[in-house]
Amino acid sequence: MSVTICQSMGFVVSALGIGGIIASTCMDQWSTQDLYNNPVTAVFNYQGLWRTCVRESSGFTECRGYFTILGLPAMFQAVRALMIVGIVLGLLGLFVCIFALKCIRIGSMEDTAKANMTLTSGIMFIIAGLCAITGVSVFANMLVTNFWMSTTNMYQGMQNVQNRYTFGSALFVGWVAGGLALVGGIMMCLACKGLIPEESRYKAVSYNASGRNISYRTGPYKTGSGYEADPKTRKGVGYEEAPRSEDGRRPYPSKYDYV
């Protein structure tokens, strides 16, 4: 029962994490304009991975996508790639995990196969969570670097050169979602150990001699000295039998008595 609960909880937590990663990737608030020195403004800017938006005080919002790929920074494209890889691995992990659930019986699937599928999905969830956390952290590092560069320019009298941007809500969603996917993957890996069946009995193996049927019978072993004469000793060429006495015994042992 504990294995089933651990596996089910890992599936639910991982599903929430993958859903959060998808939502974070699609959100536009990855970076928002800093309003610390200008709390009252008619225009508010925020940017995402796929487009940049401008919201006016009247409530009108206009968004424009990035119509270039080569013109974007390399780190920005790396963040995109990490988030996409995390989503793909997470969806594949969910698909595999559905068939690996112990509460779902599909055909004659053994517990060993379910354990392998559970481990595979857990590893996928862990990698997906790490990709999401890494991508969000790289973007946050870019924001911090640009923020302090903009702050330096402001103190040098060039405050109108560019706006400062700070963390958006999508970053926090991505961090939480990546952590959920990571925890769910660990739970799936722990549940895999309990799904492996324990070999408590050995399988019986029967041997059949070729050419004739031989049956083996268990019984007490009969010990001997090793010097008993073989009653079925075959006579061959050169066999010489020692002379016997009247009662049928040999007066002296022959060399063939030990064969």
Beta strands, then each sheet from edge to edge (+ up, - down):
strand 1: 31-33
strand 2: 43-47
strand 3: 51-56
strand 4: 61-65
strand 5: 165-167
sheet 1: 4+ 3- 2+ 1- 5+
end
